[in-house]
Amino acid sequence: MLKKSLLSVACGLALVAAVPAPASAATTKPLHLRKGLTLSIPKAWKVFRVSKDWTRVVTGRCPKPTGFRDSGCRSFWVLGPEAIKVGHEGFSPYEPSRPFYPASDVSPCVYDKNLWTGEFKLAAKGLRQVGPGHKANYREWKAACLKVGQTNSTVKGHFYQREWFLPASKILVVDQWRTPALPAILKNAAWN
């Protein structure tokens, strides 16, 4: 009986240890954005206001944090109206039915500058909570990374681009790295 009780206690402690503790104010910092949106992000993350309506939040290794099409920069973007106006291929306005892709040519793959981004395919869609009282149009796109040769191209891998779009607030969050904490950070956002 004592053996069974000790085993139950040990299993209970293992479960408690496996559940992550909520982030505290000592480990996070506020990121104030447009329309009163505030995200509570880890203090280790770096914020770059690249230009008006282009904010990059670097979450890990990032050799060059300035351009949207940089390869190898672990980060996500928070975009405003000026970025949304040029958010589709050919610099037409963004809309959730197509992935955010502010270019008119082929860009490098997000994780390997020697590969090129290929076709995007819709992997998931729906509504997601962004703080109390705000729902975002959510899309997840699966994009191919290609090795391009003289006569053909070969798929070498994929990345996923997640997008949370708040049309009334004119805010778009674009994450090409599946940043693990980001969905919870957005769900627990504050609006002032």
TIFIBA-954668 format. One line per 3 residues: number of its first residue (from 1); their letters; for each residue x, y, z of C-alpha. Coordinates in steps of 0.02 Angstrom, whole numbers. Example, Ala and Ser with C-alpha at 12.3 -4.5 7.8 and 13.67 -1.06 7.14 Angstrom:
BEGIN
1> AS> 615 -225 390; 684 -53 357;
END
This chain:
BEGIN
1> MLK> 0 0 0; 141 120 45; 227 77 -119;
4> KSL> 67 117 -216; 46 284 -123; 227 334 -158;
7> LSV> 204 290 -342; 45 396 -351; 133 545 -270;
10> ACG> 282 526 -389; 167 520 -541; 73 673 -478;
13> LAL> 236 769 -456; 293 718 -630; 131 786 -703;
16> VAA> 149 951 -608; 328 967 -671; 273 936 -851;
19> VPA> 146 1080 -850; 235 1244 -891; 216 1382 -764;
22> PAS> 128 1540 -824; 244 1681 -876; 272 1807 -740;
25> AAT> 301 1994 -754; 483 1959 -706; 510 1857 -865;
28> TKP> 404 1957 -988; 392 2134 -1056; 248 2225 -1139;
31> LHL> 247 2257 -1325; 128 2402 -1361; 56 2401 -1536;
34> RKG> -75 2498 -1634; -256 2518 -1579; -211 2480 -1397;
37> LTL> -153 2300 -1427; -22 2246 -1300; 69 2079 -1305;
40> SIP> 164 2010 -1157; 322 1936 -1235; 478 1856 -1160;
43> KAW> 611 1982 -1109; 739 1890 -1216; 644 1931 -1376;
46> KVF> 704 2085 -1469; 586 2209 -1554; 635 2302 -1713;
49> RVS> 521 2437 -1782; 589 2418 -1959; 477 2553 -2030;
52> KDW> 302 2622 -2007; 184 2474 -1989; 324 2344 -1999;
55> TRV> 374 2277 -1826; 484 2123 -1816; 494 2024 -1654;
58> VTG> 652 1919 -1654; 631 1761 -1551; 799 1676 -1582;
61> RCP> 947 1679 -1699; 937 1818 -1828; 1086 1875 -1932;
64> KPT> 995 2023 -2012; 829 2080 -1936; 777 2213 -2062;
67> GFR> 692 2137 -2216; 535 2032 -2231; 621 1912 -2349;
70> DSG> 777 1882 -2243; 823 1700 -2228; 872 1624 -2061;
73> CRS> 793 1753 -1945; 685 1669 -1812; 549 1797 -1788;
76> FWV> 371 1852 -1823; 300 2014 -1891; 163 2130 -1828;
79> LGP> 102 2232 -1975; -10 2384 -1991; -109 2468 -2132;
82> EAI> 38 2520 -2241; 107 2341 -2244; -67 2268 -2271;
85> KVG> -90 2380 -2425; 55 2290 -2512; 33 2117 -2438;
88> HEG> 6 2010 -2591; 113 1958 -2737; 130 2106 -2854;
91> FSP> 107 2224 -2704; -83 2218 -2706; -180 2230 -2541;
94> YEP> -179 2083 -2421; -333 1977 -2396; -344 1814 -2297;
97> SRP> -386 1707 -2450; -204 1719 -2508; -42 1715 -2407;
100> FYP> 49 1873 -2357; 186 1889 -2488; 241 2069 -2521;
103> ASD> 344 2035 -2677; 335 2014 -2864; 473 1884 -2878;
106> VSP> 534 1726 -2792; 605 1743 -2616; 729 1635 -2522;
109> CVY> 661 1500 -2408; 645 1564 -2229; 762 1432 -2158;
112> DKN> 890 1414 -2301; 947 1556 -2414; 1005 1427 -2544;
115> LWT> 826 1367 -2572; 681 1464 -2648; 502 1481 -2589;
118> GEF> 380 1384 -2697; 193 1363 -2694; 88 1402 -2538;
121> KLA> -56 1285 -2497; -189 1319 -2366; -164 1201 -2218;
124> AKG> -286 1272 -2090; -409 1415 -2068; -533 1482 -1943;
127> LRQ> -554 1614 -1809; -432 1636 -1665; -447 1740 -1508;
130> VGP> -329 1889 -1492; -363 1957 -1318; -538 1982 -1249;
133> GHK> -672 2030 -1375; -564 2015 -1532; -564 1871 -1657;
136> ANY> -436 1859 -1796; -455 1777 -1966; -325 1639 -1947;
139> REW> -237 1553 -2092; -93 1430 -2095; -5 1406 -2261;
142> KAA> 116 1264 -2304; 253 1328 -2420; 376 1224 -2518;
145> CLK> 564 1261 -2515; 641 1221 -2684; 812 1183 -2755;
148> VGQ> 804 1261 -2927; 906 1187 -3068; 929 1227 -3253;
151> TNS> 780 1125 -3310; 680 1081 -3154; 655 1113 -2969;
154> TVK> 650 991 -2824; 556 1012 -2660; 685 1001 -2519;
157> GHF> 573 1046 -2373; 430 1154 -2311; 389 1291 -2189;
160> YQR> 223 1349 -2120; 167 1530 -2122; 35 1571 -1992;
163> EWF> -67 1731 -2006; -186 1816 -1883; -281 1958 -1967;
166> LPA> -386 2085 -1872; -472 2184 -2012; -560 2314 -1901;
169> SKI> -396 2355 -1810; -292 2338 -1969; -167 2223 -1885;
172> LVV> -88 2069 -1964; 30 1951 -1872; 137 1841 -1986;
175> DQW> 240 1698 -1913; 348 1591 -2029; 433 1492 -1890;
178> RTP> 285 1416 -1795; 343 1512 -1642; 281 1395 -1502;
181> ALP> 224 1529 -1378; 142 1646 -1504; -37 1575 -1508;
184> AIL> -49 1587 -1318; 29 1761 -1317; -100 1822 -1443;
187> KNA> -245 1735 -1354; -194 1821 -1190; -162 1992 -1267;
190> AWN> -232 2150 -1188; -326 2292 -1272; -322 2465 -1194;
END
